[in-house]
Amino acid sequence: MTDELRLYWEAVQKRICAKCIDGSGNGNCRLSGYEGCGLTLHFPKVVETILSVNSDKLESYIQALRLNVCSSCKHQSPDGTCLLRDNLDCGLDRYFPMVIEAIEEVRPRVLNVTEAFGD
């Protein structure tokens, strides 16, 4: 995991994982295997997707998520439906607004770190 991605992950883990209904209460996920958390399984792509959106509208972020992440998720059907999402069992979908907030909150700090090292 790159330093940038680690900063984003720490922010998300602090804000979401510690409170997630699928977690242990201290930031550790209890999901594994086939039902692994969509947030952890797709995190680099989730970050890339959020950073690619420049909008004040949640719908813009959701559309980007569906196109860039959900479309390649093993749980989504070819017709775009997802039983996990429909049953509120997808942690990524359930907490996506909070994920956006965490990523956007850390973004300026990550940009400063990147600029400081010339990457």
The 8 nearest C-alpha neighbors of each residue, nearest first, counted from 0:
[[1, 4, 5, 2, 3, 43, 8, 6],
 [0, 2, 4, 3, 5, 6, 43, 7],
 [3, 1, 5, 4, 6, 0, 109, 7],
 [4, 2, 6, 1, 5, 109, 7, 113],
 [3, 5, 7, 1, 6, 2, 8, 0],
 [4, 6, 8, 2, 3, 7, 9, 1],
 [7, 5, 9, 3, 4, 8, 2, 10],
 [6, 8, 4, 10, 5, 9, 102, 11],
 [7, 9, 5, 11, 10, 6, 12, 4],
 [10, 8, 12, 6, 11, 7, 13, 5],
 [11, 9, 13, 7, 8, 12, 101, 14],
 [12, 10, 8, 14, 13, 9, 15, 101],
 [11, 13, 16, 9, 15, 10, 14, 8],
 [12, 14, 10, 11, 17, 15, 9, 16],
 [15, 13, 11, 12, 10, 16, 17, 101],
 [14, 16, 18, 12, 17, 11, 19, 13],
 [17, 15, 12, 26, 19, 18, 13, 22],
 [16, 18, 26, 25, 24, 15, 13, 19],
 [19, 17, 16, 15, 24, 20, 22, 14],
 [20, 18, 16, 22, 21, 15, 17, 24],
 [19, 21, 22, 18, 23, 24, 16, 90],
 [22, 20, 19, 29, 28, 30, 23, 90],
 [23, 21, 28, 19, 29, 20, 27, 24],
 [22, 24, 27, 25, 28, 29, 26, 21],
 [25, 23, 17, 22, 26, 18, 27, 19],
 [24, 26, 17, 23, 27, 22, 16, 18],
 [25, 27, 17, 16, 24, 22, 12, 23],
 [28, 26, 23, 22, 25, 29, 16, 24],
 [27, 29, 22, 30, 23, 21, 26, 16],
 [28, 30, 22, 21, 23, 27, 31, 35],
 [31, 29, 35, 28, 36, 34, 21, 32],
 [32, 30, 35, 34, 33, 29, 36, 28],
 [31, 33, 35, 34, 30, 36, 29, 40],
 [32, 34, 35, 31, 30, 36, 73, 74],
 [35, 33, 32, 31, 30, 36, 37, 89],
 [36, 34, 31, 30, 32, 33, 37, 40],
 [35, 37, 38, 39, 90, 40, 30, 34],
 [38, 36, 40, 91, 39, 41, 90, 35],
 [37, 39, 91, 36, 42, 41, 40, 90],
 [38, 40, 42, 36, 41, 37, 35, 91],
 [39, 41, 37, 38, 42, 36, 35, 43],
 [42, 40, 44, 38, 39, 37, 43, 45],
 [41, 43, 45, 39, 38, 44, 40, 46],
 [44, 42, 46, 45, 41, 47, 4, 40],
 [43, 45, 47, 42, 46, 41, 48, 68],
 [46, 44, 42, 48, 43, 47, 41, 49],
 [47, 45, 49, 43, 48, 44, 50, 42],
 [46, 48, 44, 50, 45, 49, 51, 43],
 [49, 47, 45, 51, 46, 50, 44, 63],
 [48, 50, 46, 51, 52, 47, 45, 60],
 [49, 51, 47, 48, 52, 46, 53, 103],
 [52, 50, 48, 49, 47, 53, 63, 46],
 [53, 51, 50, 49, 54, 60, 48, 59],
 [52, 54, 51, 55, 50, 59, 49, 60],
 [55, 53, 56, 52, 59, 57, 60, 58],
 [54, 56, 57, 53, 59, 58, 60, 52],
 [57, 55, 54, 58, 59, 60, 53, 61],
 [56, 58, 60, 59, 61, 55, 96, 54],
 [57, 59, 61, 56, 60, 62, 63, 55],
 [60, 58, 62, 57, 61, 56, 63, 54],
 [59, 61, 63, 57, 58, 62, 64, 52],
 [60, 62, 64, 58, 63, 59, 65, 57],
 [63, 61, 65, 59, 64, 60, 58, 66],
 [62, 64, 66, 60, 61, 65, 67, 48],
 [65, 63, 61, 68, 67, 62, 66, 60],
 [66, 64, 69, 62, 63, 68, 67, 70],
 [65, 67, 63, 64, 70, 68, 62, 69],
 [68, 66, 64, 63, 65, 70, 69, 48],
 [69, 67, 64, 70, 71, 65, 66, 72],
 [68, 70, 65, 72, 71, 64, 66, 67],
 [69, 71, 68, 66, 72, 65, 67, 75],
 [72, 70, 69, 68, 73, 67, 75, 66],
 [73, 71, 69, 74, 75, 70, 68, 37],
 [74, 72, 75, 71, 76, 69, 70, 33],
 [73, 75, 72, 81, 76, 83, 82, 69],
 [76, 74, 81, 73, 80, 72, 79, 69],
 [77, 75, 78, 80, 79, 81, 74, 73],
 [76, 78, 79, 75, 80, 70, 81, 71],
 [77, 79, 76, 80, 75, 81, 70, 74],
 [80, 78, 76, 77, 75, 81, 70, 69],
 [79, 81, 76, 75, 78, 82, 77, 85],
 [80, 82, 75, 84, 83, 85, 76, 74],
 [81, 83, 85, 84, 86, 80, 74, 75],
 [84, 82, 88, 89, 86, 81, 85, 87],
 [83, 85, 87, 89, 81, 82, 86, 88],
 [84, 86, 82, 83, 87, 81, 88, 80],
 [85, 87, 83, 88, 84, 82, 89, 81],
 [88, 86, 84, 85, 89, 83, 93, 92],
 [87, 89, 83, 86, 84, 90, 93, 85],
 [90, 88, 84, 83, 92, 91, 87, 93],
 [91, 89, 93, 92, 94, 36, 88, 37],
 [92, 90, 38, 37, 89, 95, 94, 93],
 [91, 93, 95, 89, 90, 94, 84, 87],
 [94, 92, 90, 91, 95, 89, 87, 88],
 [93, 95, 97, 91, 92, 96, 90, 98],
 [94, 96, 98, 92, 97, 91, 93, 99],
 [97, 95, 99, 98, 94, 100, 57, 93],
 [98, 96, 100, 99, 95, 94, 101, 15],
 [99, 97, 95, 101, 100, 96, 11, 102],
 [98, 100, 96, 102, 97, 101, 103, 95],
 [99, 101, 97, 103, 98, 102, 104, 96],
 [100, 102, 98, 104, 99, 103, 11, 10],
 [103, 101, 99, 105, 104, 100, 7, 106],
 [102, 104, 106, 100, 105, 101, 99, 107],
 [103, 105, 101, 102, 106, 100, 107, 108],
 [106, 104, 102, 108, 103, 107, 109, 101],
 [105, 107, 103, 109, 108, 104, 102, 110],
 [108, 106, 110, 109, 105, 111, 104, 103],
 [107, 109, 111, 105, 110, 106, 112, 104],
 [110, 108, 112, 106, 111, 107, 3, 113],
 [111, 109, 107, 113, 108, 112, 114, 106],
 [110, 112, 108, 114, 109, 113, 115, 107],
 [113, 111, 109, 115, 110, 114, 108, 116],
 [112, 114, 110, 118, 116, 115, 111, 117],
 [115, 113, 117, 111, 116, 112, 110, 118],
 [116, 114, 112, 113, 117, 111, 118, 110],
 [115, 117, 113, 114, 118, 112, 111, 110],
 [116, 118, 114, 115, 113, 112, 111, 110],
 [117, 113, 116, 114, 115, 112, 110, 111]]
